[in-house]
Amino acid sequence: MNPQPLPDHLRLFIAISVPESIKARLEQVQRELQRAAPQPAIKWTHVHQIHFTLRFLGSVPATDLEKIVAAMRYACASFAPLNLRAEAIGFFPNQRSPRVLWAGVVDDDDRLSVIQQRIQEATRQFTAEPPEKKFAAHLTLARIKFIRRAEGEALAKAAATFSGTSFGQWTAADVTLFRSELSPVGAKHTVCEAISLRQP
């Protein structure tokens, strides 16, 4: 069978993948939090889609794909693999009015924010999406459309029990360009290119 031709535009984002062992631990955390606030208005991220985004590019002409990959290679050229860990649970914008429930990502060497800025700058010509003013590395566990006050308090209390809890450590050796295809059953993420981190 011949592969399907690419559409004129692709929905793209740049991210770092998370090991399956950490995803499995976060799935357990999701189940515990779901018991605290079993609401249909909370959309829980499927465990296989958990990653953390360095830059969301949005809709991009397919003809720019190779240029974006080249820009990523340039931005990542001086970076060795990153030593990361996932820990703690938090909310955007805050726990009183939660819209996103997340697990944090920590880089003790403080290189993660630097590589994010490099990638954001290198790819800015390819996207109309506004740049992030304050980068906060996180793994989205759920998106919240609406939550009643009592259940919001219960969810915040359950999240607080994970304060200081580590969900695992890993070495991130790649930065990946993903294509995201939206559908009624959820988003499908496909790897376009993985850029290896190996300091010269």
C-alpha positions in Angstrom: 0.0 0.0 0.0 1.2 3.5 -0.8 1.4 5.8 2.2 -1.2 8.6 2.4 0.1 11.9 1.1 0.6 14.6 3.7 -2.1 17.3 4.0 -1.2 20.9 3.1 -0.9 21.8 6.8 0.3 19.7 9.9 -0.5 20.3 13.5 2.9 20.0 15.2 4.6 20.3 18.6 8.1 19.7 19.9 8.4 17.6 23.1 10.4 15.2 25.2 9.0 11.7 25.7 8.5 10.1 29.1 9.5 6.4 29.9 6.8 3.9 30.2 7.7 3.2 33.8 6.9 6.8 34.8 3.7 6.8 32.7 2.6 3.7 34.6 3.2 5.5 37.9 1.4 8.6 36.8 -1.6 6.4 35.7 -1.8 5.1 39.3 -1.8 8.8 40.5 -4.6 9.6 38.0 -6.7 6.8 39.4 -6.2 8.0 43.0 -7.1 11.6 42.0 -10.1 10.4 40.1 -11.5 8.9 43.2 -11.3 12.3 44.9 -13.2 14.1 42.1 -15.1 11.6 39.8 -16.5 14.3 37.5 -17.3 13.9 33.8 -16.1 17.5 33.3 -12.6 16.4 34.0 -10.9 15.0 30.9 -8.0 12.7 31.9 -5.0 12.4 29.6 -4.5 9.0 28.2 -1.3 7.5 29.7 0.2 6.8 26.3 -0.1 10.5 25.4 1.8 11.8 28.4 4.8 13.9 27.4 6.0 17.4 28.1 5.9 20.0 25.4 8.8 22.3 24.7 7.1 24.2 22.0 3.6 24.0 20.4 3.8 25.1 16.8 0.2 24.6 15.8 -0.8 24.4 12.1 2.2 24.6 9.9 2.6 24.2 6.1 3.8 20.7 5.4 6.5 22.2 3.1 8.2 23.7 6.2 8.7 20.3 7.9 12.4 19.8 6.8 13.2 23.4 7.7 11.8 22.9 11.2 13.8 19.7 11.7 17.0 21.6 10.6 16.2 24.4 13.0 15.7 21.9 15.8 19.1 20.2 15.0 20.7 23.7 15.2 19.0 24.5 18.5 20.0 21.2 20.1 23.5 20.9 18.8 25.3 21.9 22.0 23.2 19.9 24.4 24.1 16.6 26.1 21.2 14.3 27.3 19.1 15.8 30.2 18.8 14.3 33.6 15.1 14.7 34.6 12.6 13.6 37.2 8.9 13.9 37.5 7.6 15.0 40.9 4.7 16.6 42.7 1.2 17.6 41.5 -0.1 21.1 40.8 -2.7 23.1 39.0 -2.9 25.9 36.4 -3.7 28.6 37.0 -4.2 27.7 40.6 -6.0 25.2 42.8 -8.9 27.5 43.5 -9.8 27.7 39.8 -8.1 24.7 38.3 -8.1 24.2 34.5 -5.1 21.9 34.1 -3.8 19.3 36.5 -0.2 18.5 36.1 2.9 16.6 37.4 6.1 18.7 37.5 9.3 18.0 35.6 12.6 19.0 37.4 16.0 19.4 35.9 18.6 20.0 38.6 21.2 21.1 36.1 18.8 23.9 35.0 19.4 23.2 31.3 15.8 22.4 30.4 14.7 26.0 30.3 17.7 26.9 28.2 17.0 24.3 25.5 13.3 25.3 25.5 14.3 29.0 24.8 16.7 27.9 22.1 14.1 25.8 20.3 11.5 28.5 20.7 13.8 31.0 19.1 15.0 28.7 16.3 11.4 27.8 15.3 9.7 31.2 15.8 9.5 31.9 12.0 7.4 28.7 11.4 4.6 29.4 13.8 1.9 32.0 14.6 1.6 30.7 18.2 2.7 33.2 20.8 6.0 32.4 22.6 5.9 31.2 26.2 6.8 34.1 28.5 7.4 31.8 31.5 8.3 28.2 30.8 7.0 25.7 33.3 7.9 22.1 32.4 5.0 19.8 33.3 3.1 16.7 32.3 -0.6 17.3 31.7 -2.6 14.7 33.7 -6.1 16.2 33.1 -8.0 19.2 31.8 -10.8 20.6 33.8 -13.8 22.3 32.2 -15.8 22.7 35.4 -15.5 21.5 39.0 -17.8 22.1 42.0 -16.2 23.7 45.0 -16.4 20.7 47.3 -14.9 18.4 44.7 -12.2 21.0 43.8 -11.2 21.1 47.5 -11.2 17.3 47.6 -9.0 17.2 44.5 -6.6 19.8 45.9 -6.3 17.8 49.2 -5.6 14.6 47.3 -3.0 16.3 45.1 -1.3 17.7 48.2 -0.6 14.2 49.4 1.9 13.9 46.5 3.9 17.0 47.6 7.6 16.1 47.4 6.8 12.7 45.8 9.1 11.6 43.0 7.4 9.6 40.2 10.7 8.5 38.7 13.9 9.8 37.0 15.2 9.4 33.5 17.8 10.6 31.0 16.2 12.4 28.0 18.4 11.7 25.0 16.1 13.0 22.3 13.9 16.0 21.5 11.1 14.9 19.2 8.9 16.7 16.6 5.4 15.2 16.8 2.4 15.5 14.5 -0.9 15.7 16.3 -4.1 14.5 14.5 -7.4 15.4 16.3 -10.4 13.2 16.2 -13.6 12.6 18.3 -11.9 9.8 20.1 -8.8 11.8 21.0 -5.6 13.0 19.6 -3.2 10.7 17.7 0.5 11.6 18.1 3.0 10.5 15.5 6.8 11.0 15.5 8.0 13.1 12.6 11.7 13.3 13.7 13.7 12.6 16.9 16.8 14.8 17.4 19.5 13.1 19.5 21.1 15.1 22.3 24.8 14.4 22.2 27.2 17.2 23.1 30.1 17.4 20.6 
